[in-house]
Amino acid sequence: MPERPTPVRWRSWAVPITVVIVAASLLLLTYLAQQNNGPQQPGSPAAATKSAPEGKEQSPAPASIEEALKKVQRRDAKDLLSAGPVDAPVVLIVFSDYQCSFCARWTHATLPEMKKRAEAGQLRIEWRDVNMYGENSKRASLASYAAARQGRFWDYHDKLFPEGKTRPKPQLTADALIATATEMGLDAKKFKEDMESTEALGEIARNEKLAAELGAAATPAFLMGAKPISGAQPTEVFVQAFEQALAASKR
């Protein structure tokens, strides 16, 4: 588990009306995630930036919140950080950080099951990096975007969470991240250019902004359809939430 750096201080964003409704639900999600982490340790960042362990599943949101939550689903065919068809009946949005140990655990244990449903055309997965742990997290997210530009986002993503663990800080330097791309057979020159590109910086900033607007300040956090879920809960929790969302989509 990486050392906890100074938490990122989010700037204030102009929040759309629909996002205000969403935040009311997700701030509760974040609060519960923080409570599940227990007391702060000396020198640790503020509770708002803690990773969320196996938290409690949230109660279903009222209809108005459900509609607002759906508005954060991009369903963009050009979204490189996604899996599954854009018109899948259910969308899973994942808020994560490459230095979050609980995010690594979820990726290893549960993401494969979710990807099976994406491959079956039933689920759309949209990945959103929060980067609350600072520059190493942001650099890793830029690297994953660069890999996505070569069609290898998910393969590179798995390299950043090897065997359900986070990489040590020395393996999150620019040189180390480029070396990983080279080992994977990617075009290292293009990878470096894409990693430093305005496009990558803009996309990563857009995802950080979304997380800030929604109040998703603890990772991992999820939206399965319109249902918030906090923490790296057991796979069956996500399977059940998916099945409920799938059934609701057929009504």
C-alpha positions as CSV (number, residue, x, y, z in Angstrom):
1,M,0.0,0.0,0.0
2,P,1.6,3.3,-1.1
3,E,2.4,6.0,1.4
4,R,-0.3,8.6,1.4
5,P,0.9,11.9,-0.1
6,T,-0.7,15.3,0.6
7,P,-4.2,15.2,-0.6
8,V,-5.1,17.0,-3.8
9,R,-7.1,20.2,-3.1
10,W,-10.0,20.2,-5.5
11,R,-10.9,23.6,-7.0
12,S,-14.5,24.8,-7.0
13,W,-16.3,23.9,-10.2
14,A,-19.5,25.4,-11.6
15,V,-21.9,22.5,-10.8
16,P,-24.8,21.8,-13.1
17,I,-28.3,21.4,-11.5
18,T,-28.4,17.7,-12.2
19,V,-25.0,17.2,-10.6
20,V,-26.3,18.9,-7.4
21,I,-28.9,16.1,-7.2
22,V,-26.3,13.5,-7.9
23,A,-24.0,14.9,-5.2
24,A,-26.6,14.5,-2.6
25,S,-26.5,10.8,-3.1
26,L,-22.8,10.4,-3.7
27,L,-21.8,12.5,-0.7
28,L,-23.6,9.9,1.5
29,L,-21.6,7.2,-0.4
30,T,-18.4,9.0,0.4
31,Y,-19.3,9.6,4.0
32,L,-20.0,5.9,4.5
33,A,-16.7,5.0,2.8
34,Q,-14.8,7.3,5.2
35,Q,-16.5,5.8,8.2
36,N,-15.5,2.3,7.1
37,N,-11.9,3.3,7.0
38,G,-11.9,4.0,10.8
39,P,-10.0,6.8,12.5
40,Q,-7.3,8.8,10.7
41,Q,-3.7,7.9,11.4
42,P,-1.2,10.7,12.2
43,G,0.2,12.2,9.0
44,S,-2.5,10.7,6.8
45,P,-4.5,12.9,4.4
46,A,-7.9,14.2,5.3
47,A,-10.7,11.7,5.6
48,A,-12.2,12.9,2.3
49,T,-9.3,11.4,0.4
50,K,-9.2,8.0,1.9
51,S,-9.6,4.8,0.0
52,A,-12.9,3.1,0.6
53,P,-12.6,-0.5,1.9
54,E,-15.5,-3.0,1.8
55,G,-18.2,-0.4,2.5
56,K,-21.9,-0.7,2.8
57,E,-24.2,-0.9,-0.3
58,Q,-26.3,2.2,-0.6
59,S,-30.1,2.2,-0.5
60,P,-31.8,2.7,-3.9
61,A,-32.0,6.4,-4.9
62,P,-35.3,8.2,-5.5
63,A,-36.5,8.5,-9.1
64,S,-35.3,12.1,-9.4
65,I,-31.8,11.1,-8.3
66,E,-31.8,8.1,-10.6
67,E,-32.6,10.3,-13.6
68,A,-29.8,12.7,-12.6
69,L,-27.3,9.9,-12.1
70,K,-28.0,8.6,-15.6
71,K,-26.9,11.9,-17.0
72,V,-23.3,11.3,-16.0
73,Q,-23.2,8.3,-18.3
74,R,-21.3,9.4,-21.4
75,R,-22.0,6.5,-23.8
76,D,-19.5,8.0,-26.2
77,A,-18.2,5.7,-28.9
78,K,-14.9,7.7,-28.9
79,D,-14.4,7.1,-25.1
80,L,-11.1,5.2,-25.0
81,L,-11.4,4.3,-21.3
82,S,-14.4,2.1,-21.7
83,A,-15.6,-1.4,-22.5
84,G,-18.9,-2.7,-23.8
85,P,-21.4,-1.3,-26.4
86,V,-22.5,2.3,-26.0
87,D,-26.1,1.1,-26.1
88,A,-25.8,-1.5,-23.4
89,P,-28.8,-1.6,-21.1
90,V,-26.6,-1.0,-18.0
91,V,-23.7,1.4,-17.4
92,L,-21.1,0.9,-14.7
93,I,-19.0,4.0,-13.9
94,V,-15.9,3.4,-11.9
95,F,-14.0,6.1,-10.0
96,S,-10.5,4.9,-9.2
97,D,-6.9,5.8,-8.4
98,Y,-3.8,3.9,-9.5
99,Q,-2.3,4.3,-6.0
100,C,-5.5,3.0,-4.3
101,S,-5.0,-0.5,-2.9
102,F,-8.8,-1.2,-2.7
103,C,-9.1,-0.2,-6.4
104,A,-6.4,-2.7,-7.2
105,R,-8.2,-5.4,-5.2
106,W,-11.5,-4.7,-7.0
107,T,-9.8,-4.7,-10.4
108,H,-8.3,-8.1,-9.8
109,A,-11.3,-9.7,-8.1
110,T,-14.4,-8.2,-9.7
111,L,-13.5,-6.4,-12.9
112,P,-13.1,-9.6,-14.9
113,E,-16.7,-10.6,-14.0
114,M,-18.0,-7.2,-15.1
115,K,-16.0,-7.4,-18.4
116,K,-17.7,-10.7,-19.2
117,R,-21.1,-8.9,-19.1
118,A,-19.6,-6.1,-21.2
119,E,-18.4,-8.6,-23.8
120,A,-22.0,-10.1,-23.8
121,G,-23.3,-6.7,-24.7
122,Q,-25.2,-6.2,-21.4
123,L,-22.9,-3.7,-19.7
124,R,-21.0,-0.6,-20.5
125,I,-18.0,0.1,-18.3
126,E,-16.7,3.7,-18.1
127,W,-13.4,4.2,-16.2
128,R,-12.8,7.6,-14.5
129,D,-9.5,8.3,-12.7
130,V,-9.8,10.5,-9.6
131,N,-6.1,11.0,-9.1
132,M,-6.5,12.1,-5.5
133,Y,-3.0,10.9,-4.5
134,G,-1.2,13.4,-6.6
135,E,1.3,13.4,-9.5
136,N,2.1,9.6,-9.5
137,S,-1.6,8.8,-9.8
138,K,-2.0,11.4,-12.6
139,R,1.1,10.2,-14.4
140,A,-0.3,6.6,-14.3
141,S,-3.7,7.7,-15.7
142,L,-2.0,9.6,-18.5
143,A,0.0,6.5,-19.3
144,S,-3.1,4.4,-19.4
145,Y,-4.7,6.9,-21.8
146,A,-1.6,6.7,-24.0
147,A,-1.9,3.0,-24.0
148,A,-5.6,3.4,-24.9
149,R,-4.5,5.4,-27.9
150,Q,-2.9,2.2,-29.2
151,G,-5.9,0.1,-28.3
152,R,-4.4,-1.4,-25.2
153,F,-6.0,0.4,-22.3
154,W,-7.2,-2.6,-20.4
155,D,-4.0,-4.5,-20.8
156,Y,-2.0,-1.6,-19.6
157,H,-4.5,-1.0,-16.8
158,D,-3.8,-4.5,-15.5
159,K,-0.1,-3.8,-15.5
160,L,-0.7,-0.9,-13.2
161,F,-2.6,-3.2,-10.8
162,P,-0.4,-6.4,-10.9
163,E,-2.1,-9.3,-9.2
164,G,-4.5,-7.0,-7.4
165,K,-1.8,-4.7,-5.9
166,T,-0.6,-1.2,-6.6
167,R,2.8,-0.6,-8.0
168,P,5.5,1.0,-5.8
169,K,6.3,4.6,-6.5
170,P,9.6,3.9,-8.4
171,Q,7.5,2.0,-10.9
172,L,5.3,5.1,-11.5
173,T,7.9,7.4,-12.9
174,A,7.6,8.4,-16.5
175,D,10.6,6.2,-17.5
176,A,9.1,3.2,-15.7
177,L,5.7,3.7,-17.3
178,I,7.2,4.0,-20.8
179,A,9.3,0.9,-20.1
180,T,6.1,-1.0,-19.4
181,A,4.7,0.1,-22.7
182,T,7.8,-1.1,-24.5
183,E,7.6,-4.4,-22.7
184,M,4.0,-4.8,-24.0
185,G,5.1,-4.1,-27.6
186,L,3.6,-0.7,-27.8
187,D,5.2,2.1,-29.9
188,A,7.3,3.8,-27.2
189,K,7.8,7.0,-29.1
190,K,4.1,7.4,-29.8
191,F,3.3,6.4,-26.2
192,K,5.5,9.1,-24.8
193,E,4.0,11.7,-27.2
194,D,0.4,10.7,-26.3
195,M,1.2,10.6,-22.6
196,E,2.3,14.3,-22.8
197,S,-0.3,15.4,-25.3
198,T,-2.9,18.1,-24.7
199,E,-5.6,15.6,-25.6
200,A,-4.5,13.2,-22.8
201,L,-4.2,16.1,-20.2
202,G,-7.6,17.3,-21.2
203,E,-9.3,13.9,-20.9
204,I,-7.8,13.2,-17.6
205,A,-8.7,16.7,-16.3
206,R,-12.3,16.1,-17.5
207,N,-12.5,12.9,-15.5
208,E,-11.1,14.5,-12.4
209,K,-13.6,17.3,-12.8
210,L,-16.5,14.9,-13.0
211,A,-15.4,13.1,-9.8
212,A,-15.0,16.4,-8.0
213,E,-18.5,17.6,-9.1
214,L,-20.1,14.4,-7.9
215,G,-18.3,14.4,-4.6
216,A,-16.7,11.0,-5.3
217,A,-13.7,11.8,-3.0
218,A,-13.0,8.3,-1.7
219,T,-12.0,5.4,-3.9
220,P,-13.1,3.1,-5.3
221,A,-16.6,4.4,-5.9
222,F,-19.1,3.1,-8.4
223,L,-22.4,3.9,-10.1
224,M,-24.1,0.7,-11.4
225,G,-26.9,2.2,-13.4
226,A,-28.3,4.7,-10.9
227,K,-27.2,2.8,-7.8
228,P,-24.1,4.1,-5.9
229,I,-21.8,1.5,-4.4
230,S,-18.9,2.3,-2.1
231,G,-15.7,0.3,-1.6
232,A,-14.2,-2.9,-2.9
233,Q,-17.1,-5.0,-1.9
234,P,-17.4,-8.7,-2.8
235,T,-18.0,-9.5,-6.4
236,E,-21.5,-10.8,-5.7
237,V,-22.6,-7.3,-4.6
238,F,-21.8,-6.0,-8.1
239,V,-23.3,-9.0,-9.8
240,Q,-26.6,-8.5,-7.8
241,A,-26.6,-4.7,-8.5
242,F,-26.0,-5.5,-12.2
243,E,-28.9,-8.0,-12.4
244,Q,-31.2,-5.5,-10.6
245,A,-30.2,-2.7,-13.1
246,L,-30.6,-5.1,-16.0
247,A,-34.1,-6.1,-14.9
248,A,-35.1,-2.5,-14.3
249,S,-34.0,-1.6,-17.9
250,K,-36.5,-4.1,-19.3
251,R,-39.5,-2.7,-17.5
